[in-house]
Amino acid sequence: MGATPDDFAAVDTYLIEKLVHEDAALAETRRSSAETVTPGIDVTPNMGAFLALLVQITGATRVLEFGTLAGYSSIWMARAMDDDGAVVTLDIDPAAAQVARRNFHAAGVADRVQVRIGPALDSAQALIAEGARPFDLVFIDADKANNPHYLEASLTLSHPGSVIVIDNVVRSGAVLEEESADPDIHGIRTLMTQIQADERLSATALQTVGLKGWDGFLLARVN
């Protein structure tokens, strides 16, 4: 008997219940995404825990995030750091940033998360112009059409050994649609070709199924 999307979601729920501790502040942050213009697109709790583990495994003290929403993934990563760690998260929506800042205070990480408001690529270019210190971990989870540009900015803001995670790269299999008119699919496919040809990066991608259906993420390391 074949598995169904309901089965994927049920297994995700089981794994989260067994392995992931989501406290009240995190749960409220997920709920509060309903106050933004793109509700419910936060990472799942098990993906949040995965990002936190990546912070700890890499020893990251500086994290750059493209796409804040209500701040759910930002909180997971900030909490995984020591007190002197820093997350810089970029979002175009001032209303979402206001929700996120409220959540950062409630989660006890407001002192180590900085929200920059404006188009994410503009904010990243501003960081470059300011001579920002390189980031140890980059999480790209904003509009997919701009992924190739986000990657280029991330490489400028990284150092050898930095880790880059790019979410939502499978899109229920739509990544295979070579002639797709969807700018998000075009952005993802261009990203894949870009990484394939870039000797600065070692990368892989994994498909995922679960509460968010069929998708996947790309994991890369700067050589």
Secondary structure by P-SEA (a helix, b strand, c coil): ccccaaaaaaaaaaaaaccccccaaaaaaaaaccccccccccccaaaaaaaaaaaaaacccbbbbcccccaaaaaaaaaaccccbbbbbbbccaaaaaaaaaaaaaacccccbbbbbccaaaaaaaaaaaccccccbbbbcccccaaaaaaaaaaaaccccbbbbbccccccccccccccccaaaaaaaaaaaaaaacccccbbbbbbbccccccbbbbbbcc
